[in-house]
Amino acid sequence: MPLLINGERVDLAQPTGDMIRAYPHLEEKAKLLRSQPAQIVEPKGLLYVQQREFAVTTPEDGSVSILGSDDATTCHIVVLRHTGSGATCLTHCDGSDTEAEVSLIMSSVKAFSDSIGYGRLEVHLVGGFNDDRQLSQKLTNQLLRAFDLQTDDVHLVTFCVTELNDREEKDIHFPIIYGVAVNVKTAEIFPATFPEKGPDENLRSAHILTGATLTNIYDAKMEQLHIGPYFWRPFPHVDFWLEQDDKEILQNLSTSPLAEPPHFVSHIRSTLTFLKEHPFPSRSLFPDRKPRIYKKNVEGLWEQVCSDKI
């Protein structure tokens, strides 16, 4: 059986507004989540997940205790957890291939949980808002349908998306929550911001901008972060985009220009500059075709390890 709320199968033929009215506890939980101020999560013990990335780990992980992601406007952040094993996955979905992405995160959590004879799969959805192009609503529907297609029962526990994550200011809509974190030890989910989004923030962003598919970045058994190897072709018109003013970049490279966080344009410029500097990553970044591997050091911060030491 597929997507359940309070043990009942969700009727996906109805609009999400009707679903919310049918299960008022979902709206109450969303209100509670929205009312919490965003916590600043420091790098120690954190694994930051960018758009089109996912990571899964368990409470036994000695290196990572927090999974988190932010800067979601029309995107949704998905947390999938098995209550028996505690295996927890966090991903940042943008609607690029939702059905395949949900299958991928389901199998990643089940890999840690299939031998456990008790517990259930719970999903938490956060993000989106009432955007003009209704991209958030479309992604919400895609995610609900994708989880409903699974052969395993999946229990929808948190639903703070689109209309339940929307605020209006001077006739302009914004998300209330842009980012969340999950504590893999306690299962607590909370609004969050992240001063550090690394390692290899520009490299990972370049991978996304050049059309990456959803990528698993973490080996929980080895407690290692694996970045790459990534390959792309020279980014088209990169000089043209770098010459544009902030307004043009915002209008053309964002799904929701009016709702982006203040650092959006500087982040895009930094990524474009990186793509200009590395038109052929197979030569400049991954000549040996091996990933960049990081482990947490004694201070709880990521530190690159040489592949020949592994």
C-alpha positions as CSV (number, residue, x, y, z in Angstrom):
1,M,0.0,0.0,0.0
2,P,1.1,3.6,-0.7
3,L,0.7,7.0,0.8
4,L,-1.3,7.1,4.1
5,I,-2.5,9.7,6.5
6,N,-3.7,8.4,9.9
7,G,-3.7,5.0,8.4
8,E,-6.0,5.9,5.5
9,R,-5.0,6.0,1.9
10,V,-4.9,9.5,0.6
11,D,-7.4,10.4,-2.2
12,L,-5.2,12.2,-4.7
13,A,-8.1,12.9,-7.0
14,Q,-9.1,15.7,-4.6
15,P,-7.5,19.1,-4.5
16,T,-4.8,19.5,-1.8
17,G,-7.1,22.0,-0.1
18,D,-9.7,19.4,0.4
19,M,-7.0,17.0,1.7
20,I,-5.9,19.6,4.3
21,R,-9.5,20.1,5.4
22,A,-10.0,16.4,5.7
23,Y,-6.9,16.1,8.0
24,P,-6.8,19.3,10.1
25,H,-3.9,18.0,12.2
26,L,-1.7,18.4,9.1
27,E,-2.5,22.2,9.1
28,E,-1.9,22.4,12.9
29,K,1.5,20.7,12.6
30,A,2.4,23.1,9.7
31,K,1.4,26.1,11.8
32,L,3.6,24.8,14.6
33,L,6.5,24.4,12.3
34,R,6.0,27.8,10.7
35,S,5.9,29.5,14.1
36,Q,9.4,28.4,15.0
37,P,12.2,30.8,14.3
38,A,14.8,29.5,11.9
39,Q,17.8,28.1,13.9
40,I,21.3,28.9,12.7
41,V,23.0,25.5,12.2
42,E,26.8,25.6,12.5
43,P,29.0,23.3,10.5
44,K,29.9,20.9,13.3
45,G,28.2,17.6,12.8
46,L,26.2,19.0,9.8
47,L,25.8,17.5,6.3
48,Y,24.4,20.2,4.0
49,V,22.4,19.0,1.0
50,Q,22.1,21.1,-2.1
51,Q,19.4,21.0,-4.7
52,R,19.3,17.7,-6.6
53,E,21.4,16.0,-3.9
54,F,20.4,13.6,-1.2
55,A,22.0,12.0,1.8
56,V,21.0,9.2,4.1
57,T,22.4,8.1,7.4
58,T,21.4,6.5,10.8
59,P,21.5,7.5,14.4
60,E,24.7,5.3,14.7
61,D,26.6,7.8,12.6
62,G,29.5,9.2,14.6
63,S,30.2,12.0,12.2
64,V,26.9,13.5,11.1
65,S,24.0,14.4,13.4
66,I,22.2,17.0,11.3
67,L,21.0,16.8,7.7
68,G,19.8,20.1,6.2
69,S,19.1,22.2,3.2
70,D,17.8,25.7,2.5
71,D,17.2,28.3,-0.3
72,A,14.1,26.5,-1.3
73,T,11.5,28.8,-3.0
74,T,9.4,26.6,-5.4
75,C,11.5,23.6,-4.4
76,H,10.5,21.2,-1.7
77,I,12.7,19.6,1.0
78,V,11.8,16.0,1.7
79,V,12.7,14.1,4.8
80,L,12.1,10.3,4.7
81,R,12.6,8.3,7.9
82,H,12.2,4.8,9.1
83,T,11.0,4.8,12.7
84,G,12.5,1.3,13.4
85,S,16.1,1.8,12.1
86,G,16.1,5.6,12.4
87,A,17.6,5.7,8.9
88,T,16.9,9.2,7.7
89,C,17.2,10.7,4.2
90,L,17.0,14.4,3.3
91,T,16.7,15.7,-0.3
92,H,16.0,19.0,-2.1
93,C,13.6,18.4,-5.0
94,D,12.9,20.8,-7.8
95,G,10.6,18.8,-10.0
96,S,13.1,17.7,-12.5
97,D,12.3,13.9,-12.3
98,T,10.2,13.5,-9.2
99,E,9.1,9.9,-9.6
100,A,12.6,8.6,-10.2
101,E,13.9,10.7,-7.3
102,V,11.3,9.3,-4.8
103,S,12.2,5.7,-5.9
104,L,15.8,6.5,-5.3
105,I,15.4,7.9,-1.7
106,M,12.9,5.1,-0.9
107,S,15.5,2.4,-1.8
108,S,18.3,4.3,0.0
109,V,16.3,4.3,3.3
110,K,15.1,0.8,2.9
111,A,18.7,-0.4,2.4
112,F,19.3,0.5,6.1
113,S,15.8,-0.7,7.3
114,D,14.8,-3.9,5.5
115,S,16.4,-6.2,8.2
116,I,14.5,-4.3,11.0
117,G,11.3,-6.2,11.9
118,Y,9.4,-3.1,13.2
119,G,8.8,0.5,12.5
120,R,7.3,2.4,9.5
121,L,8.3,4.8,6.8
122,E,7.4,8.4,7.5
123,V,7.7,11.4,5.1
124,H,7.9,15.1,5.8
125,L,7.4,17.6,3.0
126,V,8.4,21.3,3.5
127,G,8.7,24.1,1.0
128,G,7.1,26.0,-1.9
129,F,4.5,28.8,-1.7
130,N,1.7,30.2,-3.8
131,D,4.0,31.3,-6.7
132,D,2.6,32.9,-9.9
133,R,3.5,30.0,-12.1
134,Q,2.1,27.4,-9.7
135,L,5.4,25.5,-9.9
136,S,5.1,24.7,-6.1
137,Q,1.6,23.3,-6.5
138,K,2.8,21.1,-9.4
139,L,5.7,19.8,-7.4
140,T,3.5,19.1,-4.3
141,N,1.2,17.0,-6.5
142,Q,4.1,15.2,-8.1
143,L,5.6,14.2,-4.7
144,L,2.3,13.0,-3.4
145,R,1.7,10.9,-6.5
146,A,5.2,9.5,-6.5
147,F,5.0,8.4,-2.8
148,D,1.5,7.0,-3.6
149,L,3.0,4.8,-6.3
150,Q,5.4,3.0,-3.9
151,T,4.8,-0.6,-2.9
152,D,5.6,0.2,0.7
153,D,3.3,2.0,3.1
154,V,4.5,5.6,3.5
155,H,2.9,7.8,6.2
156,L,2.6,11.5,5.5
157,V,3.4,13.1,8.8
158,T,4.4,16.7,8.0
159,F,2.8,18.7,5.1
160,C,4.1,22.3,5.2
161,V,4.1,23.0,1.5
162,T,2.7,25.5,-1.0
163,E,-0.4,27.1,0.5
164,L,0.6,26.0,4.0
165,N,4.0,27.7,3.6
166,D,2.9,30.9,2.1
167,R,2.9,34.5,3.3
168,E,1.8,37.6,1.4
169,E,3.4,41.1,1.6
170,K,2.2,44.0,-0.5
171,D,0.5,41.5,-2.9
172,I,3.7,39.5,-3.3
173,H,3.9,35.9,-2.1
174,F,6.9,34.4,-0.3
175,P,7.7,31.1,1.4
176,I,7.6,31.2,5.2
177,I,10.2,28.5,5.6
178,Y,13.1,28.4,3.2
179,G,15.1,25.7,4.8
180,V,14.9,22.8,7.3
181,A,17.2,20.5,9.2
182,V,16.6,17.1,10.7
183,N,18.4,15.8,13.8
184,V,19.1,12.1,12.8
185,K,19.5,11.2,16.5
186,T,16.2,12.6,17.8
187,A,14.2,12.8,14.5
188,E,13.4,16.5,15.3
189,I,12.7,18.6,12.2
190,F,13.0,22.4,12.4
191,P,13.3,25.5,10.3
192,A,17.0,26.3,9.7
193,T,19.6,28.4,8.0
194,F,23.2,27.4,7.3
195,P,26.2,29.8,7.3
196,E,28.3,27.1,5.7
197,K,27.0,25.2,2.6
198,G,30.2,23.3,1.8
199,P,32.5,21.7,1.1
200,D,32.8,22.4,-2.7
201,E,29.8,24.6,-2.8
202,N,30.6,26.1,-6.2
203,L,31.5,22.7,-7.7
204,R,28.2,21.2,-6.5
205,S,26.2,24.2,-7.7
206,A,27.9,24.0,-11.1
207,H,26.8,20.3,-11.3
208,I,23.2,21.4,-10.7
209,L,23.3,24.3,-13.1
210,T,24.6,22.0,-15.9
211,G,21.6,19.6,-15.5
212,A,22.5,17.1,-12.9
213,T,20.2,14.3,-11.9
214,L,19.6,13.5,-8.2
215,T,22.9,12.5,-6.7
216,N,23.7,10.6,-3.4
217,I,26.6,12.4,-1.8
218,Y,27.2,10.4,1.4
219,D,28.5,7.0,2.3
220,A,27.1,6.4,5.8
221,K,28.9,3.2,6.4
222,M,32.3,4.9,5.7
223,E,31.0,8.2,7.1
224,Q,32.4,9.9,4.0
225,L,31.1,12.7,1.8
226,H,31.7,12.0,-1.9
227,I,31.7,14.8,-4.4
228,G,31.9,13.8,-8.0
229,P,33.4,12.9,-10.3
230,Y,31.2,15.3,-12.3
231,F,31.5,16.1,-16.0
232,W,29.8,18.8,-18.0
233,R,30.3,20.6,-21.3
234,P,31.2,24.3,-21.5
235,F,28.3,26.3,-20.1
236,P,26.5,28.0,-23.0
237,H,26.8,31.8,-23.1
238,V,28.6,32.0,-19.8
239,D,30.3,35.3,-20.7
240,F,26.9,36.7,-21.7
241,W,25.4,35.8,-18.3
242,L,28.3,37.2,-16.4
243,E,27.9,40.5,-18.1
244,Q,24.2,40.9,-17.2
245,D,23.1,43.0,-14.3
246,D,21.5,41.5,-11.2
247,K,18.0,42.1,-12.4
248,E,18.5,40.2,-15.6
249,I,20.1,37.2,-13.7
250,L,17.3,37.2,-11.2
251,Q,14.5,37.4,-13.9
252,N,16.0,34.7,-16.1
253,L,17.7,32.2,-13.9
254,S,15.2,32.0,-11.0
255,T,11.8,30.1,-11.0
256,S,10.5,32.8,-8.5
257,P,12.5,36.1,-8.9
258,L,10.5,38.1,-6.3
259,A,10.9,35.5,-3.6
260,E,14.5,34.6,-3.8
261,P,16.8,35.1,-0.7
262,P,19.1,38.1,-1.0
263,H,22.2,36.1,-1.8
264,F,20.7,34.4,-4.9
265,V,22.4,36.5,-7.5
266,S,25.8,36.5,-5.9
267,H,25.5,32.7,-5.6
268,I,24.6,32.4,-9.3
269,R,27.5,34.7,-10.3
270,S,29.9,32.7,-8.3
271,T,28.7,29.4,-9.9
272,L,28.9,30.9,-13.4
273,T,32.4,32.1,-12.7
274,F,33.4,28.6,-11.6
275,L,31.9,27.2,-14.8
276,K,33.9,29.6,-16.8
277,E,37.1,28.7,-15.0
278,H,36.4,24.9,-15.4
279,P,34.8,24.4,-18.8
280,F,36.2,20.8,-18.9
281,P,36.1,19.4,-15.4
282,S,37.5,16.1,-16.6
283,R,40.8,17.9,-17.1
284,S,40.9,20.5,-14.3
285,L,38.8,18.9,-11.5
286,F,38.7,15.2,-11.9
287,P,41.7,14.1,-14.1
288,D,41.9,10.8,-12.2
289,R,38.1,10.2,-12.5
290,K,37.8,9.8,-8.7
291,P,35.5,11.7,-6.3
292,R,36.7,14.3,-3.8
293,I,36.3,12.6,-0.5
294,Y,35.7,14.3,2.8
295,K,35.5,13.1,6.4
296,K,34.7,14.9,9.6
297,N,37.8,15.8,11.6
298,V,38.0,15.9,15.5
299,E,36.4,19.4,15.4
300,G,33.4,18.0,13.5
301,L,34.3,19.8,10.3
302,W,34.8,18.4,6.8
303,E,38.3,17.7,5.8
304,Q,39.4,16.3,2.4
305,V,41.2,13.0,2.5
306,C,43.5,11.7,-0.2
307,S,42.0,8.8,-2.2
308,D,45.2,6.8,-1.8
309,K,44.7,6.7,1.9
310,I,41.3,5.1,1.7
